[in-house]
Amino acid sequence: MDNFQDAWVQHQRKTARGSSPSTLGASRARPSERDDDFTSRKKPTGRQLWTADDTPKTGSNQRPRKTQTRHGQHEGQRNPGQYHGQPKQSSDAGAAASEMLLQPDTRSISSDQLAAEVQGIYAGLVLLESKCIEYDSTQKETDLSQEQYHALISLHRSLLHEHHDFLLASQHPSASAALRRLASKYFMPARMWRHGIHSFLELLRRKLPGSLEHMLTFICIAYTMMALLYETVPTFEDTWIECLGDLGRYRMAIEDDDIRDREIWSGVSRFWYTKASDKIPMTGRLYHHLAILARPNALQQLYYYAKSLCVPVPFLSARDSVMTLFDPLLNANPSTSQRLETVDVAFVRVHGILFSGTHEDQLEPSMKQFLELLDNRIGREHGNWLESGYFIGISLSCLLLGFGDASNVLMNAVLKSQQTDDNTMDDLPDPVLTDAFNTAVRFAARTYEIVIARWGDKNTLPCLHSLLVFYWFMMDFDVGRQFLEDSLPWEQTALLLNYLLRTSEFTPRLDTPEIPWPEGGKAHPLPEDYAMRGLIYTGTYFPKKWFDDTAIDDDEKYFEPASTVGRRCERILWLGHSIAMKKRQLHWDKQTRKFSIKGENHNDEVEEEPLKLAAPISTSLVNRSRL
């Protein structure tokens, strides 16, 4: 608690010189405006946790020292042992010099003392918060001087310090359960971000470029504070992680001079957002932020935007943001098209047309261009198409769901199956079968057909895996079987599955109730597993503890060791077997251990050779870039 007290002393030495700019007017806040939880106890004078009566007895030779209180006044002489205790003194000076000193005693703090301290901190916090709200809202159209900028930074920094002290005190080990709940009850982390950081950053952003240096300074202050809270107040770790990502994104956005600094801060922000999405993978907001950071990789951007709308907690604002990706491609912006692969431009443009319902004259040419170039792109990229493959597979799956549109026939059925409240189901719109949906079904099936035609190329397996997960899920729905089953090339699928069975170096486990676990019993997800995690249609696909191993490094998640190919093949075979068990067009013969199409002659012993259109994946490690 001594460190806690010293922090207040340092803070007040700064604010005693004037914590708010006099040119900005007086605060309308009043000390009496408190929440009920903070009025039950009388505020102690000077907000000290101990009274003079608590001071331990000390020898007369102990020199007193003066300390400055929170409000700048000097207290009377106070014995340092009041907080730290006194080392045992020896009567023999020579012996004392050679003796090892005992560790100072630590004084405990009661819940009542801690509650009184929290009460006092909150009173000061409310005053500062009201000033920040007032100034941030009234200075939007005002030209500020350098002195006013400095004063505003000092004011918001003081508010951050107050929040820091409040959180340290309320989450102290000695705090009662009721005291610990206060930070959540009064939304203190959210208030800290909104009034202490975000509103002020938006004010500074509006005043760019004149406020650039001040914005850089405040971002540094806020980032340091959030990093400190991440280390010292783990109760709200998820909030601190996302705030750190937001601050990194602000810092990246205002960096125009040094491209290297911009990339560094983009990486910092991506690190925090990825860490946050690992903790709450069903929250679309984080994938929206990652989409912004994915520029200029249009394929990765499309994947993140689509995912942000197809998770259980979608980020609906992404419907507007995604148009910043689509508009330049729909309007044939030459500068944008020149920076991207032609095949990627065509693929993203198809999604943009089907999503927006505009520029329909470009739809068929764009689809034709993508489908014609796809095969050569896969062959040219080799191992580099692994990541692009599951980006394409997941984006197509989200396209079939109408980017999360509740009126989409597939999405509507999925949402109804996951709703238990009748009132919520009544709020869902009626499903609508549109030309855009029919085109999406045709486009996805044609893409699947081209990729599976390269069934001797192991670089296509991540794409096929991600698509089969979606089709496996939708085969449980009447609308899925009605609109998707007949569009898929099941004969080529059976050929692929039989080829994987024949070339597997071990006996695949096909009849397990869930996806096969590694032999060692420790889950090691595939790279595309992390990409599919959190999607609305993968909740029943992954076992509960599939992603529990937090010791896997972020970079390690996207490495491709030789063993990955075997695990991926086993997973695809498991999906094929599960689809066949649904008694649809794909058939599994348990006696011959072969896949076929219903009505096909199962005694045919002729096995086609795989198409050798590209070199197989290297058995060496392939370093995958992070999402």
N, C-alpha and C positions, 0 to 999 in steps of 0.2 A: 504493500500500500504506500510505502515511501516513494516508490517510483511514480505511483499514481498522483501523490500529492505534489511531487516536483514537477510533473507534467503540467499541473494546474498553475504552478508558480510561473513557469516559463511562458505558458499561454497568456497569463494575465499581464506579464511584463510587456508582452507585445501589444495586447489589446488596450492596456492602460493608456497608451499614447493616442488612442482613438481608433476604435474598431470599426466605426462606420463613418463614411464621408459626410461632413456637415453640409456639403453642398447639395446633398440628395434629399434632405428633409428628415423629419423625425419619424420614428417608428410609431405605428398605431397600436402595437402590442402592449398589453398590461400584464404585470406579474401575476395578477389574480386569475388570469385566464389559464387555468390548469385543468387537467383531467382528474376525475374523482380519485383515481388510484394514487395520486400524488398529493392529495390534500388531507389524508388521514393522519399524518404525523406533522408535528410542529417542526419547522425548519430550524436547524441548529445555527447558532450564530457563527458566521464565517465558514459554514459548511465543514467544520472539523469533525473527524470521527472520534476524537478523544478529548476529554476535558482536562483541565489542570489537575483534577483529583486523580486522574488515571496515571499521572507521571510517576514513574518508579523512583524510589529513593536512590540518590547518588552521593558520592563523596563530595566534600567541600572543595576539593581541588579540581573538580570538573568544570571546564570553562563553558559558560553559557553561550548560545549563539542566537542570532536574530534571524527570523524567517519572515518572508513576505507572504501575506495571505493572498487568497484569490482576488481580492479587491484592491490590492496594492498597499494596504496599511501594514506596518510592522507590528508584529505581536510582541508580547513580552518575552523575556528570556525563556527559552525552551530547551530542555535537556535533550540532546540527540538520542539518548537512551530511551526516550519516550516511544520511538518507533523501532529502534534496532536492538534494544537491550544493552546491558553492560558486560564487557568481558570481566572475568574474575581477576581481581588484582592481588598481587602478592606483596607482602610486607617487605620482602627482601628485594631491593631494586635490581641487584645483580642477577638474582635467580629469575626475576620476572623477565629480564631481557633475554634470557636463554630459554625460557619456557615457551612452548607452543601455545598460542592463544586458542581458547575454546571458540567454537562457532557461536556467534551472537544468537541470543534467544529471539524467537519470532513471536510477536504478539498476535493473538488471534483477533478476529473481528466478528462481532455478533451480527445476526440478521437485522436487528433493529438499527444498529449503526450503519449497516450497508444500505438499508432502505432509506434512512435519512439522507445519506449521501446521494443516492439516486434521485431522491426528491429534489434536492438542491440543484443537481446537474440538469434535470429536466426543465426546471424553471428558467435557467439561463438559456437552455437550448430553444425553448419556445420563443423567447424574445428575439434571438438571432434568426430563427427560422422566419418569423414574421417580417423582419427587416429584409431578408433575402427575397422573400416572395414579393414584397412591395417594390424593391428596387429593380428586380428582374422584369417586372411587369410595366413599370413606369418609365424605364430608360430605353425602350426599344427604338424610339424615334429621336432620341437625344444624342447629340454629338458629345462624346465624353472626352475630357482632358486626360493627360497621362496620370495626374494625381487621382482623378476619379477612378480610373482603371485600377490603380494600385489599391485604392481604398476598397473597391468592390472585391478584389482578389483577397484582401485581408479579411473582409467580412465573411466570405464564403469559406475561407480556410478556417476561421474561428468556428463556424458552424460544423465543419467536418471534425474538428478537434472535440467539440462538445458531444457529437454523436459517438466518437471513438471512446470518450470517457464514460458516457452512458452505457455503452455496450460492455465495456470492461467491467464496470461495477455491477450491472444487472446480471451478467453471466459469470460473476465471480463464483468460485467453488463453494464459498460460504453462503451464497444467496439461496433464499427459499425458492420453492417451486413457483409460488405466485410471483415473486420478483423476476424470476427467469422468463416467465410468460409475458411480461410487460412489453418487451421489444417486439414480440409477434403481435400482441394485442393491439398495439398502437402503430403497427406497420413502420417501425423505425428504419429498417434497411431501405424500404421503398421511399420513405420520406427523405432519407439521406441522399439517395440518388436523384430524386426528382427536384428537391428544393436546394440541395447543397451542391449538385454537380450539373445535372442535365439542363435545367433552365438557364443557368449561367453560361454553359457552353453554347446553347442555342442563341443567347444574346450576343456572345462574342462572334459566333459564326455569321450572324446577320451583319456585323460591322466589319467583316473582312473587306479588304486586306489591312485596314488600319489597325485592327486588333490582333494581328497575327502573333506578334511577340508575346502579348498577354495571354493569348489562347494557349500557346506552347507552354508558358509558365504554369498556367493553371492545370493543364492536362498532366504535367509532371507532378504537381502537388496531389491531384486527385488519384493518379495512378499509384503513387507511393502510399497514400492512405489506404487504398483498397488492397494493395499487396500486404500491408501490415495487418489489416483486418482478416485477410485470408489466412494468415499465420496464427493470429491470436484469438479469433472468434470463430471457431469452426462450426458453430451452430447454424450459421447462415452461409455456409461455404458455397452453395449453389448460386446464391445471389452475388457474392463477391466475384466468382468466376465469370459470370455473365457481364458484370460491370467492367471487369478488366478487359474483356473482349470488346465491349462498347468503346472504352477509352482508347484501346489500340486502333479501332476503326476510325475514330475521330482523328487520331494522330496521323494515320495513313492518308485520310481524305484531304488534309490541309498541306501535305507535303508535295509541293510541285517542283522544287528546285533539284532535289537529289533523288534520283530514281532508286538508288540503292537503299536509302533510308525508307523510302516508301515501301519497298519490298520487305524490308526488315519488319516494319510495323504491321504490314499485311500478314506476315508470318506469325507475329506475336498475337494478333487478334484471332487468326485462324486457330492457333494453338488453344486459346482459352475457349472459343466457341466449340471446338471439337471436344474438349474436355467436358464442357457443359452438356453437349448433346449425348455424350456417353452416359451421363448421370440421368438425364431426362430425355431419352431417345424419341418419345412420342410427341414432343413439342415442336411444332412447325416453325416457330419464330426463329429458332437457332439455325435451321437450314436456310431460311431466307437470308440471314446475315452472312452465312457461308457462301451463298450464291453471289452476293455482292462482291465478296473477296475473291471469287473464282475468276474474275475478269483477267485476261481476255479469252479464257477457255470456254467457248460457247457451249460445248457439249456438257461440260461439268456444271456450268451455270444452269442449263436446262434441267439437268438431273436434280440439283438442289432446289430450284424453284418448284418443280413438279412434286418433289418429296415434301416440301413445306405445306403443300395443299392436300396431301394424301396420307396424313398421319391422324391418329385419333384426336389430336388437338391442333387443327390446322391454323395457319397464319393467313387469314383471309386477305390481308393487305397485299400479300404476294400477287394477287390477281392484277393489281395495278402495277406493281414493281416489275413483273415479268415482261411487261410491254416495253420496258427499256432495253430488253434483249431482243424482242421480236421486231420492233419498229424499224431499226436500221436495216434489217434483212428484208423485211417486207417492202420497204421503200427503196430497195436496191442501192444502198449507200456504198459507193465504190471503195471508200477507204476502209469500211468494215469488212467487205467481202475479200479484199486483197490480203488481209491479215489472217484469214481463216481458210482451212481446207474446204475445197468446193463441196465435197461430200458432206462435211459437217454443216455447212451453210444450208444445203438443201434439206438435210434432216431437221434442223431447227426451224427452218421456214415452214415446212409441212406442219409442225406442231403449232407454230404461230398462226397459220391460216385456220386450222381446225379449232384452235382456242378462241380466236377473236371473231371468226366468221367473216373476215374481210379478205380482200385480194384473192378471191376464189379463182380468178383467172390464172393465178400462178400455181394452183394446187397440183393439177395433173403433171405439168412440166417439172415441178420440184420433186414429186414422187418418182417420176421416171428417172430423173437425173440421179437421185440418191440410189435407187435400186440398181442402176447400171454401173455406178462407180463403187458400190459397196464391196463386191468381190475382190476387185483389184486393191482396194484400200486394205482389206484384211491381209491379203498376200504380201503387200509391201511392208506393212507394219510389223508383222511377225509378233514377237512377245509384247510389243508396245500396244497391241490392240486388246490386251487383257483388260485393262482398266476401261478403255473406251467401250469394250463389249458390254460390260455390265452397266455402264452409264446408259447405253442405248436400250438394253433390256428393261431397265427400271423405268426409263422415260416412256417407252412404249406401253408398259403396264399402266402407268399413271395416265397416259393418253386415253387408254381404253376405259379408265374410270372417270373420264371427263375432267381431269385435273381436280377431282374432289367435288364436282358439281352434284348436288343431291338429286337433281332431276335426271341424271344419267342412269340408264336402266341397270347397269351393273352396280354403280355406287349406291343407288337407292336400295337395292337388295342387300348389300353389305351393311349399310347403316341400319336397316330394319332388323337384321339378324343380331346386331350388337346393342340394340336398345331394349331395355327391360321396362321402361316407363311408358305406359300407354299414351300419356299426354305428349311426351317427346315424339313418339311415332306419329301422332296426329299432326305435328308441326312439319313433317317431311312433305315435300311436294310430290305430286304424282309423277311417276317415271315417264319420260318422253323419248321416243325412238326418233332420232334425227338422222339426216343424211351424213352429218359429220361423224356420228358414231359408226355408221356402216362403213364409211371410208376409213376410219381408224382401225376397224376390225380387219379390213382388207389389207391395209398398209402393214399392220403388225404381222399378219400371217405371211405376207410376201417377204418381209424382212426375215422372219423365222425360217422360211423355206430356203432363202439364199444362204443363210448362216449354216443351217444344218446340212446343206449340200456339201459343205467342206468337212464332213464328219471324220476325216482323217487328220484334221488340223486341230491340235489340242488348244490352240490359242482362241478358238471360238467357244470353248466350254463355259467360261464365265457368263457370256451372253446367253447361251442356251440354258444354263442353270437358273439365271435370274428370270428368264421368261417361263421356264417350266414351273417355278415356284408359283407364279401368278396363275397359270392355267390349272395347276393342281388345286389351288385354293378355289378357283371359280367353278370347278367341276362339281362342287358340292351344292351349287345353286341351280335352280331350274333355268334361270335366264342365262347363266354361264354356259350350260350345256346347249341351250337353244341357239345362242348367237355365236359361240366360239368354237364348239366342237367340230362342226362340219367345215370350218375354215382352215383347220390345221392339217399339215401333211403327215398323217399318222404313219404312213408306210415308210417314209424317210426316217421318222422318229424310231420306228422299230428297228430299222437297219442300224441306226446309230447305237441304240441300246445293245443290240446283239454284238456289234463290233467291240464296244467297251467291255462286255462280258468276256468275249473271247481273248482279248488282249490284256485283261487285268492280271497283275502279278500276284494277286491274292483272291480268295473267295469273298466276293462282296456280300455284305449282310443286307438282305432285301426285305425281310419280313419283320423287322423290329418295329415296335409301336411308334417310335420317334426316330429322327435322323440318327444314324449310327454314331456312337461316341468313339473316339480313338481308343485303341487297345489299352493304353495306360490309364484310362479313366479320367484324364484331364482334357477338358475341351480346348481346342485351338481353332477358333473360327476361321473360315476362309475369308480372303479380302472382300469378296462380294457380300459375305454375311454382314460385315460391318456396314456396307452400303445399303443393304436391305433392312437393317435393324430399325424398328420403330414404325415401318409402313403398316397401313391398316390391314393389309392382307398377309402379313408375316407373323402375326401374334401367336398363331397356333403352330407355326412351322418350327420355330426355335424352342428347344427345351428351356425350362425356367432358369437354369444356372449356366446357360451356354456362354454368356458374356461376363461371368463373375470373376474371371481371372484378371485382376487389375495389374498384375505384374508384367503383363505383355506391354512392351513399349509401343508408343504410337507409330514409330517407324517400322517396327517389327510386324505390325499388323498387315502391312502391305508388301512384305517380302514374299517371293515365290520360290521356296525350296523345292527340290525334286519330289518330295513326298506330297506336296500340295496337289499334284496332278492325280495321284491315286485316290486321295480323299475326295477330290472333286468328282472324279468318275464314279466313285461309290455313291456319292450323294445324288448324282443324276440318275443312276440306276435305281436307287431307292425311290426317287420321285416317279420314275417310269413304272415301277412295280406298284406303287400306291395308286397311281392313276388307273392301271389295269385292274386293280382290285375293286374299283368303282363300277366294274362291269359295263364299260363303255366300248368305244371302238378298238382301243388298244387291248390286246390279249396277252396273258402270261401263261405259258405252259409249264407247269411245275415238273412234269416228267422229263421233258427235253431241255428245260431251263432256257427257253427262248421266247422272245417277244414276237408277236405277229399281229396282223389285222384280222378281225373277226371275218370268217368266211374264207380266209386264205388257206392254201394247202400247206399244212404244217410239216409234211414229210419232205419238202424240198430241201435237199442237202446242199444246194449251190449257195455259196457265200460270196457276195460281191466284195471286191477289193476296195478299200477306201480311196477316195479321190485324193491324189497327191498334189494338191494345189499350193501347198506351202510347207516349209520345213517345220517339223514338230518343235514344240517348245523346248528350249534348252534346259538341261538338267541342272545347270548352275543356278545360283541365286540371281533372281531378277529383281532389282530394286524398284519397288513401286513407289511412286510419289504419294504423299498423304492426300486424303480427300480435302 
